[in-house]
């Protein structure tokens, strides 16, 4: 049976752009598209105007309009809609767990802190156990058609990074796109540089060749699984966020990871925040151990 791509709608243009992006992705992958709106009546909210019945009609109209919008472009796509009467964050986290991916529209970014504005999106990104794709605006629905690379950040080169690489390779395979795997490195401090690490670097011929070996080893199993994907391996000294973004100019999709083992803090990390803020295409945040 085909998988499902789910879109969380909220009545904004950014959410419609997310629906457009997800519909294109579902049509390409032969998947179903699910449009949901999580809504709870709160009489003191300023987002909605009117009584409960009026607001519910407005919410259902949001779903109907989005369904009609994607059906017009993709008439053969299997599209379902559902109004979920519950708080948005736990509802969307649950949707992310059951779908191949959850797609959300990003409302923008704080210029002062660089953090994603919109507490719902931020909390969902922190808590989701499945991939979440953020689409920043209507422009990104055409970016994916003009750009021809999938870019993945490979800082977690051990087995834990497998879900991130699998998502990136699968996305590149579906698009027939080149996969650019990017690894940033820096000169370690004396305190963190053990004799064993010095020996490994010496055996590899230096720090950069060592990181090239680490990247090649991490990609090896996925190259075998996806032999038709053309892969560019890029290793560069510098801050991880800067190196990743400087190599994302042709990316229709940038894939980054999020650790799930530290559930108490639920951090996204500075690299993920930077990519969400500046990447020209959509950004997929993939949880991993």
C-alpha positions in Angstrom: 0.0 0.0 0.0 1.2 3.5 -0.7 2.5 5.7 2.1 0.9 8.9 3.2 2.2 12.5 3.3 0.3 14.6 5.8 0.0 18.4 5.8 -0.9 20.5 8.8 -3.1 23.4 7.7 -3.8 26.6 9.7 -5.4 28.9 7.2 -2.2 30.8 6.2 -0.6 31.2 2.8 2.4 29.3 4.2 0.3 26.3 4.9 -1.1 26.4 1.4 2.4 26.4 0.1 3.1 23.4 2.2 0.1 21.7 0.7 1.3 22.5 -2.8 4.8 21.1 -2.0 3.3 18.0 -0.4 0.9 17.3 -3.3 3.8 17.5 -5.8 5.8 15.1 -3.6 2.9 12.7 -3.1 2.2 12.6 -6.8 5.8 11.9 -7.6 6.1 9.1 -5.1 2.7 7.6 -5.8 1.6 8.3 -2.2 -1.6 9.5 -0.7 -2.1 13.0 0.6 -3.8 13.8 3.9 -4.8 17.3 4.8 -5.5 18.0 8.5 -6.4 20.9 10.6 -6.1 20.6 14.4 -8.5 23.0 16.1 -9.9 23.5 19.6 -12.6 26.1 20.3 -11.4 28.7 22.7 -13.7 31.7 23.1 -10.8 34.0 24.1 -8.7 33.3 21.0 -8.1 36.2 18.7 -7.1 34.0 15.7 -10.7 33.2 14.9 -13.7 35.6 14.8 -17.2 34.6 15.8 -18.9 31.8 17.7 -17.9 28.1 17.7 -20.2 27.2 14.8 -18.8 30.0 12.7 -15.2 29.1 13.5 -15.8 25.5 12.7 -17.3 26.4 9.3 -14.2 28.5 8.6 -11.9 25.7 9.6 -13.7 23.2 7.3 -13.6 25.7 4.5 -9.8 25.9 4.9 -9.7 22.1 4.4 -12.1 22.2 1.5 -10.2 25.0 -0.3 -6.9 23.3 0.1 -8.3 20.0 -1.2 -9.8 21.7 -4.2 -6.5 23.5 -4.8 -4.4 20.4 -5.0 -7.0 18.4 -6.9 -7.0 21.0 -9.6 -3.3 20.4 -10.3 -3.2 16.7 -9.4 -6.6 15.2 -10.3 -5.4 11.6 -9.9 -4.0 12.1 -6.5 -5.8 10.4 -3.6 -6.5 13.3 -1.2 -8.3 13.0 2.2 -9.1 15.7 4.7 -9.9 15.6 8.4 -10.8 18.2 11.1 -9.1 17.0 14.3 -10.7 18.6 17.4 -7.7 18.6 19.7 -4.7 20.7 20.6 -2.4 21.3 17.6 0.9 20.2 19.0 0.1 16.6 20.3 -2.2 16.1 17.3 0.5 17.0 14.7 3.2 15.0 16.6 0.9 12.0 16.4 0.3 12.7 12.7 4.1 12.8 12.1 4.4 9.4 13.7 1.9 7.7 11.4 2.9 9.4 8.1 5.9 9.0 5.8 6.4 12.7 6.5 4.6 15.7 8.0 4.7 18.9 6.0 4.2 22.3 7.7 4.3 25.9 6.5 6.8 28.1 8.2 5.4 31.5 9.2 8.9 33.1 9.4 11.8 33.6 11.6 12.8 35.9 14.4 15.5 38.4 13.2 16.8 38.9 16.8 17.2 35.3 18.0 17.1 33.4 14.7 14.6 31.0 16.2 11.5 29.8 14.4 8.5 32.0 15.1 5.4 30.0 15.8 5.3 27.9 18.9 3.3 25.1 17.3 5.9 24.4 14.6 8.8 24.7 17.0 7.2 22.3 19.5 6.3 19.8 16.8 9.8 19.9 15.3 11.2 19.2 18.8 8.8 16.3 19.7 8.1 14.5 16.4 9.3 11.0 16.0 9.0 11.1 12.2 10.4 13.4 9.5 8.9 16.9 9.4 9.4 19.1 6.3 9.2 22.8 6.7 8.1 24.9 3.6 8.7 28.6 4.2 6.5 30.2 1.5 4.9 30.0 -1.9 8.2 30.5 -3.6 9.4 27.1 -2.5 6.8 25.2 -4.5 8.7 26.3 -7.6 12.2 26.1 -6.1 11.9 22.3 -6.0 11.3 22.2 -9.7 14.2 24.6 -10.6 16.9 23.2 -8.3 18.4 19.8 -8.8 20.1 18.7 -5.7 19.2 17.1 -2.4 21.7 18.2 0.3 22.3 16.3 3.5 24.4 17.3 6.5 26.5 14.4 7.8 27.8 15.3 11.2 26.5 12.2 12.8 28.5 9.7 10.8 28.0 6.7 13.1 25.0 4.3 12.8 22.7 6.7 14.5 22.8 8.9 11.4 21.3 6.2 9.3 17.7 7.5 9.3 18.9 10.9 8.1 20.9 9.4 5.2 18.2 6.9 4.3 15.7 9.8 4.0 18.1 11.9 1.9 19.0 9.0 -0.4 15.3 8.1 -0.9 14.4 11.7 -1.7 17.2 12.0 -4.2 16.3 8.7 -5.8 12.6 9.8 -6.2 13.7 13.1 -7.8 16.4 11.6 -10.0 18.5 14.3 -8.3 22.2 14.5 -7.2 22.8 14.0 -3.5 25.3 16.3 -2.0 26.6 15.0 1.3 28.3 17.7 3.4 30.5 17.2 6.4 32.1 20.1 8.2 35.2 19.8 10.5 37.2 22.0 12.7 40.6 21.7 14.5 39.9 20.1 17.8 41.1 21.6 21.1 44.1 20.0 22.8 41.9 18.8 25.6 39.6 16.9 23.2 42.4 15.4 21.1 43.3 12.0 22.4 46.4 10.0 21.4 44.1 7.5 19.6 42.6 10.3 17.6 46.1 11.7 16.7 47.1 8.2 15.5 43.9 7.9 13.3 44.6 11.3 11.8 48.2 10.5 11.1 47.2 7.2 9.4 44.7 9.1 7.2 47.3 11.7 6.2 45.8 14.6 8.2 42.5 15.8 9.5 40.7 16.6 6.3 41.5 13.1 4.7 40.4 11.6 8.0 37.0 13.3 7.7 36.7 12.3 4.1 37.2 8.7 5.2 34.5 9.1 7.9 32.1 10.5 5.4 32.8 7.9 2.7 32.3 5.1 5.3 29.0 6.6 6.4 27.7 6.8 2.9 28.9 3.4 1.8 25.9 1.3 2.8 23.5 3.8 1.3 25.4 4.0 -2.0 25.0 0.2 -2.2 21.2 0.4 -1.5 20.7 3.3 -3.9 23.3 2.6 -6.7 21.5 5.0 -9.2 21.9 8.0 -7.0 24.8 10.3 -8.0 26.6 11.4 -4.9 28.9 14.4 -4.3 31.0 14.1 -1.2 32.0 17.5 0.3 34.3 17.9 3.3 35.2 21.4 4.4 36.7 23.1 7.4 34.4 25.6 9.1 31.2 26.0 11.2 28.8 23.2 10.3 25.9 25.6 9.6 27.9 27.9 7.3 29.4 25.0 5.4 26.0 23.3 4.9 24.3 26.5 3.8 27.1 27.5 1.4 26.5 24.1 -0.3 22.7 24.4 -0.5 22.4 27.0 -3.3 21.0 24.4 -5.7 19.1 22.4 -3.2 15.4 21.7 -3.6 15.6 19.9 -0.2 18.0 20.1 2.7 18.0 17.2 5.1 19.3 17.6 8.7 19.0 15.4 11.7 17.7 15.8 15.2 18.8 13.7 18.2 16.0 12.1 20.1 17.9 10.5 23.0 17.9 13.8 25.0 14.2 14.0 25.4 14.4 16.3 28.4 15.9 19.2 26.5 14.2 18.5 23.1 16.8 20.6 21.3 16.8 21.3 17.6 20.4 22.5 17.6 22.0 25.6 16.1 22.7 24.0 12.7 19.0 23.1 12.2 17.9 26.5 13.3 20.3 28.1 10.8 19.2 25.9 7.9 15.5 26.5 8.7 16.2 30.2 8.6 18.4 30.5 5.5 18.0 27.5 3.2 16.5 28.4 -0.2 14.4 25.2 -0.5 12.4 23.0 1.8 14.0 21.6 4.9 13.5 18.1 6.3 14.2 17.5 10.0 14.7 13.8 10.5 14.9 12.4 14.1 17.5 9.8 15.0 18.8 8.2 18.2 
